[in-house]
């Protein structure tokens, strides 16, 4: 059972539409879909909400949402604070983040693993006593093709067709969020991993 969903990004309007904020886009969309207000909680260094996700017919789950208000490489400060306060275990956390190794228009769910060079994941792993057993919602943004271009790429805006494809994958993830939270991960992977938005 997922008790905390984290959406990674950088704070401030200059970053809000950049690829690195794809995880934050997902949590904002999830909050909108289920009318969960997000409010700044200084003790958790981020915007936090809590509400029921799902439907009365298929079942609802009580879940907390978090968008860290730190810069990406300090995301663990926020995640560690809220996880410690509410005694949330690593395998009860889902972290949504941008993923260079997946094309725009695709999205993947996985548990555990390394940080793959993602500074937000690296800091979260450190904040959880080097435990990697949290779930990840990997939102594809594609790769610039040259590792020296990655920094500017993730902090840049996607062209319109790629942005639209990313938003479609986020919509797909919203449709599966109740099943992700309740632990129906095989079902989610079978359906969501087959999804491909057209560019």
PyMOL commands that set and color helices and strands:
alter all, ss='L'
color gray80, all
select helices_A, chain A and resi 19-33+42-44+72-86+90-92+119-127+147-154+160-182+185-192
alter helices_A, ss='H'
color red, helices_A
select strands_A, chain A and resi 4-7+39-41+46-55+59-68+93-99+107-111+135-140
alter strands_A, ss='S'
color yellow, strands_A
deselect
rebuild
show_as cartoon
